């Protein structure tokens, strides 16, 4: 087969002309977020796309045909050396542009992971054979520029575009982009959500200097040549930085420009780490894979809107060429879309060239041929973006066997889609140009035009989202502010126990209630956004367990507010809020916390019964442990006792009341732990065909039940007294931590959705600290530490309205 016979096959596919259909528009004020109760079109209602730029693309197939001819005709090749020159070119393109798609073993959800054709991609779509994945770069290939060798990029240069003679500007506000719907990890989310999680994944923070996550995202997307100096890549282990030949930074964060020179070495280390079984990888190997994946995603992000960015491959030197193509004068470089808007003029000139040889072509014709080559090669060299912003009508996507949402590079690489998405591409092109020119009004208008189009294309999907609420949740950061308020309330409690000032107690209580209101607002927001109980991931369980524990502690505080044990519940609630929300923040740094559910969890009924009951049991046992800590500290530290109060027995009324709190809380925890464990067995029978399988997670839940039973019976039968209850409740908190997320470190069992890595050191450190505290407290009480009563005048329990001890 020769070259001439190959080209018609290629062009035939492009010129076949799929006429896309979209959902009809609605005559109402544009809101970008259709209300769920609005009129929904029937599945059979379709209409042609309103092509506002039809004259520009009326000869699209012809120009693509000519672009293809000249792209291949002008590339040097030795046809006599092969019977199939086109295959030789394919192999050349593969070596330059393609990164392998073989399945990797990177951590779950990691952006660097690839997959074989026909597999289910991270978005939940089935990719047809040969379809590019969202992130096809994997550790089994060189981290080379996917555009290396293509016009406008240097094979030996930077992976980022070369800065032009005039640095791009930026707009003051990118708020208009916050509501842009993107498909990422199988879920439609507003752009602000993706931007925050991207920056958190890269740097461990949600802001960079004085820039918000959205401002950082806009710079990466629209001014990639200026993003190489953003110090946003976190390398936790200094040994990794040293292995890459990079001078370790004090804040452990680096720029892409610093790491780019070390990409070959990083790729080599990533290949070795990827070849190691996941359970056998050490912390350094995991860190190498994490850093490599972040760099891959960053590079892919910089290519997302490259079709709308000036490219040095599209330099137009001749004034005649600018005039003929109706391009803006005095521009140093043009974008792919600038030239596509001149498609008619380019096609007319290429037709006029006909079969004339190179010597017979004018300088303008030669320049246009060069531009056409660059357009074709660049369109075929791009990799899909990590996220997708263009929805394809479901019927069209199903018929074509392609995902329902695609990224801009995928549109550019499939020329027959250019006309279908002309309006959206033009809107993004206008927004990108306005951003680089510092024109706020045009930027907002471009994004507004794109969002308006989304109401037609993705009406059904957008009508089910709650983007305004999710945007408010992401920008409001309720868990962060709740944590801050809990810290102040905790400090207030400590000051109260030292001073016994009633106004400090009341101030701490009101401050704590304000933090709890913010905390609950965060939980309710997540329920409304995700439409499921807030216990579907390990991250979500921490705020939920904290909320339940705090509620129980507030109930205890209400009951005992006029007793000698006043403020114990408030202190325990503040302590649990600080600890659990701090742990939640650690897990939030791993990425999006609102991911799609795994299959076994996709049941709102069982999530609302089994999982909620089990986590309530966790909450009660942890609260009992926190109160047990308070008992032991008060027994060991005389300064915490009221005048005339002894440690245990006699006049130690406060310690007796605290011990009763521990007992009652453990009863509450036993009830819900037992119910949750039984319901889990029923769910397991429906999901896996057996009620009990001695799975590590099942065993952990059983251990909590058994320990609670042991403690309650030992207290009831007199084997232990108040001190034993306090020590036992502290050990119970250890049991809960092992059952909650400690068993996940075993990396075995059917509860794979809860597996975590990197937590073993901290967990064992916590267990060691608790055991040491129990040992010191037990010895200290045995030796009589803190038994000396506090003597002197001063505030007593009566200052809080408490009844004097008998």
DRENPANU-839350 format. One record per residue (C-alpha): z, y negated, x negated; residue in one letter. Coordinates in steps of 0.1 Angstrom, whole numbers, plus 5000, padded with zeros to 4 digits. Last residue first. Layout:
N
    pz    py    px  aa
     Z     Y     X   A
...
END
This chain:
806
    pz    py    px  aa
  6015  4845  5216   X
  5986  4828  5200   X
  5981  4792  5211   X
  5955  4787  5239   X
  5924  4771  5224   X
  5913  4736  5235   X
  5893  4730  5203   X
  5921  4711  5186   X
  5944  4739  5198   X
  5929  4762  5172   X
  5948  4742  5146   X
  5943  4708  5129   X
  5968  4700  5102   X
  6003  4707  5091   X
  6011  4730  5063   X
  6010  4767  5053   X
  5979  4790  5051   X
  5991  4826  5052   X
  5989  4847  5021   X
  5968  4878  5030   X
  5937  4864  5012   X
  5936  4892  4987   X
  5960  4920  4997   X
  5949  4947  4973   X
  5933  4968  5000   X
  5916  4937  5014   X
  5901  4929  4980   X
  5890  4965  4975   X
  5872  4967  5008   X
  5856  4933  5004   X
  5845  4940  4968   X
  5829  4973  4979   X
  5813  4959  5010   X
  5798  4930  4990   X
  5785  4954  4964   X
  5769  4975  4992   X
  5753  4944  5007   X
  5739  4932  4974   X
  5724  4966  4966   X
  5708  4968  5000   X
  5694  4933  4996   X
  5680  4941  4962   X
  5665  4973  4975   X
  5647  4953  5002   X
  5636  4926  4978   X
  5621  4952  4953   X
  5605  4973  4981   X
  5587  4944  4998   X
  5555  4944  4978   X
  5535  4964  5004   X
  5537  4967  5041   X
  5530  4994  5066   X
  5536  4986  5103   X
  5502  4995  5116   X
  5504  5029  5099   X
  5530  5041  5125   X
  5515  5076  5123   X
  5534  5087  5092   X
  5533  5080  5055   X
  5534  5048  5034   X
  5570  5054  5023   X
  5574  5017  5022   X
  5571  5016  5060   X
  5605  5033  5062   X
  5621  5001  5050   X
  5605  4980  5078   X
  5628  4983  5108   X
  5645  5017  5101   X
  5656  5006  5066   X
  5666  4971  5077   X
  5685  4986  5107   X
  5705  5010  5085   X
  5714  4981  5062   X
  5726  4961  5092   X
  5747  4992  5102   X
  5764  4990  5068   X
  5776  4955  5077   X
  5787  4969  5111   X
  5807  4996  5094   X
  5825  4972  5071   X
  5836  4950  5101   X
  5845  4980  5123   X
  5865  4995  5094   X
  5885  4963  5090   X
  5893  4961  5127   X
  5905  4997  5129   X
  5889  5030  5120   X
  5898  5066  5130   X
  5915  5054  5162   X
  5896  5075  5187   X
  5878  5045  5202   X
  5869  5030  5168   X
  5855  5063  5155   X
  5836  5068  5187   X
  5820  5033  5186   X
  5811  5036  5149   X
  5796  5071  5151   X
  5776  5063  5182   X
  5762  5031  5166   X
  5752  5052  5135   X
  5735  5079  5156   X
  5714  5053  5176   X
  5704  5035  5144   X
  5695  5068  5127   X
  5673  5078  5157   X
  5652  5046  5153   X
  5647  5053  5116   X
  5637  5089  5124   X
  5611  5077  5148   X
  5597  5054  5122   X
  5596  5081  5095   X
  5578  5105  5120   X
  5600  5134  5130   X
  5573  5145  5155   X
  5589  5138  5189   X
  5573  5136  5223   X
  5540  5152  5214   X
  5504  5147  5226   X
  5495  5118  5203   X
  5492  5088  5226   X
  5507  5100  5259   X
  5535  5120  5242   X
  5540  5092  5217   X
  5545  5068  5246   X
  5571  5091  5262   X
  5589  5094  5228   X
  5589  5056  5224   X
  5605  5053  5258   X
  5633  5075  5246   X
  5638  5055  5214   X
  5638  5022  5234   X
  5664  5034  5258   X
  5686  5046  5229   X
  5682  5014  5209   X
  5688  4993  5240   X
  5722  5009  5249   X
  5733  5013  5213   X
  5727  4976  5206   X
  5748  4964  5236   X
  5777  4987  5225   X
  5774  4974  5190   X
  5777  4938  5203   X
  5809  4947  5222   X
  5825  4962  5192   X
  5816  4934  5168   X
  5828  4908  5192   X
  5861  4926  5196   X
  5865  4925  5159   X
  5860  4887  5160   X
  5887  4884  5186   X
  5911  4904  5164   X
  5903  4883  5134   X
  5910  4851  5153   X
  5943  4864  5166   X
  5957  4871  5131   X
  5993  4864  5142   X
  6007  4899  5134   X
  5978  4922  5127   X
  5951  4914  5101   X
  5947  4885  5077   X
  5976  4862  5086   X
  5976  4829  5105   X
  6004  4803  5100   X
  5980  4774  5095   X
  5944  4785  5105   X
  5925  4808  5083   X
  5893  4799  5065   X
  5911  4786  5034   X
  5927  4820  5030   X
  5894  4836  5020   X
  5894  4874  5021   X
  5900  4880  5058   X
  5877  4851  5068   X
  5849  4865  5046   X
  5854  4900  5060   X
  5853  4889  5096   X
  5823  4866  5091   X
  5803  4895  5075   X
  5811  4916  5105   X
  5798  4889  5127   X
  5765  4891  5108   X
  5764  4929  5111   X
  5771  4928  5148   X
  5742  4903  5151   X
  5720  4927  5131   X
  5729  4955  5155   X
  5722  4934  5186   X
  5688  4922  5173   X
  5676  4957  5162   X
  5684  4970  5197   X
  5664  4941  5212   X
  5636  4952  5189   X
  5638  4988  5203   X
  5638  4975  5238   X
  5608  4952  5232   X
  5588  4980  5215   X
  5594  5006  5242   X
  5590  4984  5273   X
  5567  4954  5270   X
  5546  4969  5243   X
  5545  5001  5264   X
  5530  4982  5293   X
  5508  4958  5272   X
  5490  4987  5258   X
  5467  4982  5228   X
  5493  4993  5202   X
  5477  5027  5195   X
  5443  5011  5192   X
  5452  4986  5165   X
  5457  4951  5179   X
  5436  4921  5171   X
  5451  4896  5147   X
  5474  4867  5156   X
  5494  4864  5124   X
  5464  4854  5104   X
  5470  4856  5067   X
  5495  4872  5042   X
  5515  4840  5040   X
  5529  4846  5075   X
  5549  4875  5060   X
  5570  4852  5038   X
  5575  4828  5067   X
  5589  4857  5088   X
  5615  4864  5061   X
  5626  4827  5063   X
  5627  4830  5101   X
  5650  4860  5099   X
  5675  4846  5074   X
  5678  4811  5089   X
  5680  4822  5125   X
  5705  4850  5115   X
  5728  4825  5098   X
  5726  4800  5127   X
  5734  4826  5152   X
  5763  4839  5132   X
  5778  4804  5128   X
  5774  4796  5165   X
  5790  4829  5175   X
  5820  4823  5152   X
  5823  4787  5165   X
  5855  4795  5185   X
  5874  4826  5175   X
  5908  4811  5184   X
  5896  4810  5220   X
  5882  4781  5239   X
  5846  4787  5230   X
  5850  4824  5233   X
  5827  4832  5263   X
  5802  4805  5254   X
  5801  4815  5218   X
  5795  4852  5227   X
  5766  4841  5249   X
  5752  4820  5221   X
  5754  4850  5198   X
  5735  4871  5223   X
  5708  4844  5226   X
  5707  4841  5188   X
  5701  4878  5184   X
  5674  4878  5210   X
  5656  4848  5193   X
  5660  4863  5158   X
  5646  4896  5169   X
  5616  4878  5184   X
  5611  4856  5153   X
  5612  4887  5130   X
  5592  4910  5153   X
  5561  4889  5152   X
  5556  4894  5114   X
  5559  4932  5117   X
  5531  4931  5143   X
  5528  4935  5181   X
  5562  4922  5191   X
  5554  4889  5209   X
  5544  4906  5242   X
  5507  4902  5251   X
  5483  4875  5263   X
  5475  4863  5228   X
  5477  4826  5235   X
  5502  4828  5263   X
  5526  4851  5244   X
  5521  4831  5212   X
  5531  4799  5230   X
  5561  4815  5246   X
  5574  4826  5211   X
  5568  4791  5196   X
  5585  4774  5225   X
  5615  4797  5221   X
  5620  4785  5185   X
  5616  4749  5195   X
  5643  4754  5221   X
  5665  4772  5196   X
  5662  4743  5172   X
  5674  4719  5199   X
  5703  4743  5207   X
  5713  4743  5171   X
  5715  4705  5169   X
  5736  4705  5201   X
  5760  4731  5186   X
  5762  4714  5152   X
  5770  4681  5168   X
  5797  4697  5190   X
  5814  4714  5160   X
  5812  4683  5139   X
  5828  4663  5167   X
  5856  4688  5169   X
  5866  4683  5132   X
  5881  4715  5119   X
  5875  4703  5083   X
  5865  4734  5064   X
  5853  4755  5093   X
  5835  4725  5106   X
  5817  4719  5073   X
  5804  4755  5073   X
  5792  4751  5109   X
  5774  4719  5101   X
  5756  4736  5072   X
  5744  4763  5096   X
  5732  4737  5121   X
  5712  4719  5094   X
  5696  4751  5083   X
  5689  4760  5119   X
  5670  4727  5123   X
  5647  4735  5093   X
  5640  4770  5106   X
  5631  4757  5140   X
  5608  4733  5124   X
  5590  4760  5105   X
  5589  4783  5136   X
  5574  4755  5158   X
  5545  4747  5134   X
  5532  4718  5156   X
  5497  4718  5141   X
  5491  4755  5147   X
  5509  4756  5181   X
  5490  4725  5193   X
  5457  4740  5183   X
  5467  4773  5200   X
  5475  4754  5232   X
  5442  4735  5232   X
  5423  4767  5223   X
  5436  4788  5252   X
  5408  4814  5254   X
  5394  4833  5283   X
  5369  4806  5293   X
  5356  4806  5258   X
  5344  4842  5261   X
  5325  4838  5294   X
  5310  4805  5285   X
  5297  4815  5251   X
  5262  4801  5250   X
  5265  4774  5277   X
  5299  4759  5267   X
  5289  4764  5230   X
  5262  4737  5234   X
  5288  4711  5242   X
  5307  4721  5211   X
  5277  4715  5189   X
  5270  4681  5204   X
  5306  4671  5199   X
  5305  4682  5163   X
  5275  4660  5156   X
  5290  4630  5175   X
  5323  4633  5155   X
  5303  4632  5123   X
  5281  4604  5135   X
  5311  4582  5143   X
  5330  4590  5110   X
  5301  4581  5087   X
  5314  4588  5052   X
  5279  4598  5039   X
  5289  4633  5030   X
  5306  4638  5064   X
  5276  4622  5082   X
  5252  4646  5065   X
  5273  4676  5073   X
  5277  4665  5110   X
  5240  4659  5114   X
  5231  4693  5099   X
  5257  4709  5121   X
  5241  4693  5152   X
  5206  4703  5141   X
  5217  4739  5135   X
  5231  4739  5171   X
  5200  4725  5187   X
  5176  4747  5167   X
  5195  4779  5174   X
  5168  4797  5193   X
  5141  4781  5171   X
  5157  4793  5139   X
  5164  4828  5153   X
  5129  4840  5144   X
  5136  4831  5108   X
  5163  4857  5102   X
  5178  4846  5069   X
  5186  4811  5083   X
  5205  4826  5112   X
  5225  4850  5089   X
  5233  4820  5067   X
  5247  4801  5097   X
  5271  4829  5107   X
  5266  4854  5136   X
  5283  4862  5169   X
  5275  4891  5193   X
  5268  4915  5165   X
  5233  4930  5163   X
  5217  4959  5180   X
  5187  4939  5193   X
  5192  4949  5229   X
  5230  4945  5226   X
  5227  4911  5210   X
  5202  4899  5236   X
  5224  4911  5265   X
  5255  4896  5250   X
  5240  4861  5244   X
  5242  4853  5207   X
  5272  4832  5197   X
  5269  4811  5165   X
  5302  4803  5147   X
  5309  4833  5125   X
  5335  4836  5098   X
  5335  4849  5062   X
  5300  4835  5058   X
  5270  4857  5056   X
  5253  4860  5022   X
  5224  4838  5012   X
  5194  4850  4991   X
  5168  4853  5018   X
  5168  4817  5030   X
  5170  4805  4994   X
  5139  4825  4984   X
  5119  4812  5014   X
  5128  4776  5011   X
  5123  4776  4973   X
  5088  4790  4977   X
  5079  4765  5003   X
  5092  4736  4981   X
  5070  4749  4952   X
  5040  4750  4976   X
  5048  4715  4987   X
  5048  4703  4951   X
  5015  4719  4944   X
  4999  4704  4975   X
  5011  4669  4964   X
  4998  4674  4929   X
  4964  4682  4944   X
  4951  4718  4944   X
  4917  4727  4928   X
  4931  4740  4896   X
  4955  4763  4915   X
  4927  4780  4933   X
  4914  4772  4968   X
  4918  4800  4993   X
  4932  4779  5021   X
  4948  4747  5009   X
  4943  4731  5043   X
  4965  4757  5060   X
  4993  4749  5035   X
  4990  4712  5044   X
  4991  4718  5081   X
  5021  4742  5078   X
  5040  4717  5058   X
  5034  4689  5083   X
  5044  4711  5112   X
  5076  4723  5095   X
  5088  4688  5088   X
  5122  4695  5105   X
  5123  4726  5083   X
  5123  4703  5052   X
  5154  4684  5062   X
  5169  4717  5073   X
  5167  4732  5038   X
  5183  4701  5024   X
  5169  4672  5004   X
  5176  4658  4969   X
  5174  4624  4952   X
  5166  4605  4984   X
  5146  4573  4979   X
  5126  4577  5011   X
  5137  4597  5041   X
  5112  4625  5047   X
  5081  4621  5069   X
  5065  4652  5053   X
  5033  4632  5044   X
  5054  4602  5033   X
  5077  4622  5012   X
  5048  4641  4996   X
  5029  4609  4989   X
  5060  4594  4972   X
  5060  4623  4947   X
  5092  4635  4932   X
  5106  4656  4960   X
  5136  4676  4948   X
  5144  4705  4971   X
  5157  4730  4945   X
  5184  4705  4936   X
  5198  4712  4971   X
  5212  4687  4995   X
  5234  4703  5022   X
  5224  4714  5057   X
  5212  4749  5048   X
  5242  4753  5026   X
  5264  4753  5057   X
  5283  4786  5050   X
  5276  4787  5012   X
  5309  4771  5001   X
  5327  4796  5023   X
  5311  4825  5005   X
  5324  4812  4972   X
  5359  4809  4986   X
  5358  4844  5001   X
  5348  4859  4968   X
  5375  4839  4950   X
  5402  4851  4975   X
  5390  4887  4971   X
  5394  4885  4933   X
  5429  4870  4936   X
  5440  4897  4960   X
  5425  4925  4939   X
  5441  4913  4907   X
  5475  4909  4925   X
  5473  4945  4937   X
  5465  4957  4902   X
  5495  4937  4888   X
  5519  4950  4914   X
  5510  4986  4906   X
  5484  5007  4923   X
  5494  5043  4931   X
  5495  5041  4969   X
  5460  5025  4969   X
  5444  5052  4948   X
  5430  5037  4916   X
  5393  5029  4914   X
  5399  4996  4930   X
  5422  4986  4902   X
  5396  4995  4876   X
  5369  4976  4894   X
  5392  4946  4899   X
  5400  4945  4862   X
  5363  4944  4853   X
  5356  4917  4880   X
  5384  4896  4867   X
  5369  4898  4832   X
  5335  4888  4845   X
  5351  4861  4866   X
  5370  4845  4837   X
  5348  4814  4835   X
  5352  4808  4872   X
  5390  4808  4870   X
  5396  4772  4857   X
  5367  4758  4878   X
  5381  4775  4909   X
  5413  4756  4904   X
  5447  4772  4896   X
  5481  4776  4912   X
  5511  4792  4895   X
  5533  4760  4899   X
  5540  4760  4862   X
  5504  4769  4852   X
  5496  4798  4830   X
  5468  4791  4805   X
  5439  4812  4816   X
  5425  4840  4794   X
  5421  4863  4824   X
  5448  4887  4811   X
  5471  4856  4807   X
  5465  4847  4844   X
  5473  4883  4854   X
  5504  4884  4833   X
  5516  4852  4850   X
  5520  4872  4883   X
  5519  4851  4914   X
  5484  4838  4910   X
  5478  4812  4937   X
  5444  4796  4940   X
  5445  4762  4956   X
  5441  4737  4928   X
  5411  4720  4942   X
  5388  4711  4913   X
  5359  4733  4923   X
  5358  4716  4957   X
  5335  4687  4948   X
  5303  4707  4946   X
  5313  4723  4979   X
  5310  4690  4998   X
  5304  4701  5034   X
  5321  4735  5037   X
  5347  4733  5009   X
  5355  4696  5017   X
  5357  4704  5054   X
  5381  4733  5047   X
  5404  4711  5026   X
  5405  4685  5054   X
  5412  4712  5080   X
  5441  4725  5058   X
  5456  4691  5057   X
  5452  4669  5026   X
  5481  4649  5011   X
  5487  4674  4982   X
  5472  4706  4996   X
  5486  4717  5030   X
  5492  4751  5046   X
  5508  4767  5015   X
  5507  4801  4999   X
  5476  4790  4979   X
  5446  4812  4989   X
  5460  4830  5020   X
  5478  4799  5032   X
  5446  4779  5027   X
  5426  4805  5047   X
  5453  4808  5073   X
  5454  4771  5080   X
  5416  4768  5081   X
  5412  4798  5104   X
  5436  4783  5129   X
  5421  4748  5127   X
  5387  4763  5134   X
  5398  4775  5168   X
  5400  4813  5173   X
  5378  4840  5187   X
  5392  4873  5175   X
  5376  4903  5157   X
  5387  4894  5122   X
  5371  4860  5125   X
  5349  4846  5153   X
  5349  4808  5152   X
  5353  4783  5180   X
  5352  4746  5169   X
  5383  4730  5183   X
  5397  4716  5150   X
  5363  4702  5140   X
  5368  4669  5159   X
  5400  4664  5140   X
  5381  4659  5108   X
  5394  4624  5101   X
  5388  4599  5073   X
  5353  4610  5066   X
  5341  4622  5032   X
  5319  4608  5004   X
  5294  4628  4983   X
  5290  4619  4947   X
  5257  4602  4939   X
  5236  4617  4910   X
  5240  4651  4925   X
  5267  4677  4917   X
  5254  4712  4909   X
  5262  4736  4936   X
  5291  4760  4930   X
  5286  4794  4914   X
  5284  4776  4881   X
  5256  4782  4856   X
  5241  4812  4839   X
  5218  4823  4867   X
  5212  4787  4875   X
  5208  4776  4911   X
  5183  4754  4928   X
  5156  4780  4931   X
  5170  4815  4933   X
  5179  4833  4901   X
  5216  4833  4910   X
  5219  4827  4947   X
  5244  4855  4953   X
  5262  4841  4923   X
  5276  4869  4903   X
  5309  4886  4910   X
  5295  4918  4894   X
  5297  4948  4917   X
  5322  4975  4925   X
  5349  4950  4933   X
  5332  4941  4966   X
  5309  4913  4978   X
  5294  4922  5012   X
  5316  4898  5031   X
  5304  4893  5067   X
  5283  4925  5064   X
  5245  4924  5061   X
  5226  4946  5085   X
  5207  4974  5067   X
  5216  5000  5092   X
  5230  4984  5124   X
  5265  4968  5123   X
  5289  4979  5150   X
  5311  4950  5159   X
  5349  4949  5157   X
  5350  4918  5136   X
  5361  4937  5106   X
  5329  4957  5106   X
  5325  4991  5123   X
  5303  5012  5102   X
  5265  5016  5106   X
  5257  5005  5071   X
  5286  5012  5047   X
  5315  4989  5043   X
  5327  4962  5020   X
  5362  4948  5013   X
  5365  4915  4996   X
  5380  4897  5026   X
  5412  4919  5026   X
  5420  4931  5062   X
  5436  4962  5049   X
  5441  4962  5012   X
  5411  4971  4992   X
  5398  5006  4992   X
  5361  4999  4992   X
  5333  5013  5013   X
  5299  5008  4997   X
  5282  4976  5006   X
  5271  4966  4972   X
  5262  4930  4963   X
  5226  4919  4968   X
  5211  4887  4954   X
  5198  4893  4919   X
  5195  4930  4915   X
  5184  4935  4951   X
  5159  4907  4948   X
  5143  4925  4918   X
  5143  4958  4936   X
  5126  4942  4966   X
  5101  4926  4942   X
  5092  4960  4927   X
  5089  4973  4963   X
  5064  4946  4970   X
  5043  4955  4939   X
  5037  4991  4953   X
  5012  5009  4931   X
  5029  4997  4901   X
  5021  4986  4866   X
  4987  4970  4876   X
  5005  4946  4899   X
  5023  4930  4870   X
  5043  4902  4886   X
  5046  4865  4886   X
  5059  4849  4918   X
  5033  4825  4931   X
  5017  4848  4956   X
  5050  4861  4969   X
  5064  4828  4980   X
  5030  4815  4989   X
  5023  4842  5014   X
  5058  4841  5028   X
  5057  4804  5033   X
  5023  4808  5050   X
  5035  4833  5075   X
  5067  4813  5081   X
  5046  4783  5087   X
  5025  4802  5113   X
  5055  4816  5131   X
  5071  4782  5134   X
  5041  4764  5149   X
  5059  4749  5179   X
  5090  4743  5158   X
  5089  4705  5154   X
  5074  4700  5188   X
  5102  4721  5204   X
  5131  4700  5191   X
  5150  4696  5224   X
  5146  4733  5231   X
  5165  4740  5263   X
  5171  4777  5259   X
  5154  4797  5286   X
  5175  4807  5316   X
  5197  4836  5325   X
  5217  4847  5356   X
  5218  4885  5357   X
  5254  4888  5346   X
  5266  4864  5373   X
  5275  4829  5362   X
  5312  4821  5362   X
  5325  4792  5384   X
  5357  4777  5370   X
  5390  4795  5373   X
  5393  4804  5336   X
  5388  4767  5327   X
  5360  4760  5303   X
  5371  4749  5268   X
  5345  4726  5254   X
  5356  4700  5280   X
  5322  4686  5290   X
  5323  4669  5323   X
  5307  4690  5350   X
  5273  4702  5360   X
  5274  4736  5344   X
  5248  4750  5321   X
  5232  4784  5325   X
  5242  4813  5303   X
  5218  4819  5276   X
  5185  4836  5271   X
  5166  4844  5239   X
  5128  4847  5238   X
  5123  4872  5210   X
  5092  4861  5193   X
  5072  4889  5177   X
  5062  4863  5151   X
  5089  4872  5126   X
  5084  4910  5129   X
  5046  4906  5127   X
  5051  4883  5096   X
  5067  4911  5076   X
  5041  4937  5087   X
  5014  4912  5080   X
  5027  4907  5045   X
  5028  4943  5034   X
  4990  4950  5039   X
  4981  4921  5016   X
  5005  4932  4990   X
  4990  4966  4985   X
  5000  5000  5000   X
END
